[in-house]
Amino acid sequence: MKRISFNLRIGVIGAFKGEKEEFLSYIKKDSVQTETLDEDGLDGQLQQFLILYKSIPIKLRIYFFKNYSEIIENTNISKPFDVIIQFAHISEDLVLNNQNPLEELDRYTSGDISYILVGRELNNLDKAIINRTSLVHYAKKLGFLYCFLIQNRESDYQEIFNKFLDDLIFKFQYSSPEIFERAKKYGESL
């Protein structure tokens, strides 16, 4: 049986160390295969997973970056991203408000990209909290397709992945029905 899987390149921007670990642990628990890849100039910032979602094998290549300029300045990234996930923190509030970094990312993205803005509810009295209203405002202003606020880590990460993977599977199913069915058969054999 031919191994057919849906390949997805994801750029994750601005995830703090704890968020990165939470994000990866959520994906790892549902993955069939996991590996850290070493690509020039990425210093272990690339993780690859094979997951099954609705019996479809999906190969996730996840790149982690501190900020947008790290993507733009990295000449080692050869293929465009399919999904950009931006973690928003209160320290980035002014940056997100005053510029649109997505315009600069056009050359690193495929034509049919999904932008996801993920805000964190900060329960620290010293810091202001990103509220839903400002998060939605930023998502609209920057042209993000999806917007989520993380409060309950496990269920919120599940909601994020379910939403954009449902949309991608739907597109895959109707753009290439024969390949979709072959991928589904391969997924059922895993």
Secondary structure, 3 states (H helix, E strand, C coil): CCCCCEEEEEEEECCCHHHHHHHHHHHHHCEEEEEEECCCCCCCCEEEEEEEECCEEEEEEEEEECCHHHHHHCCCCCCCEEEEEEEECHHHHHHHHHCCHHHHHHHHEEEEEEEEEEEECCCCCCCCCCCHHHHHHHHHHHCCCEEEEECCHHHHHHHHHHHHHHHHHHHHHHHCHHHHHHHHHHHHHC
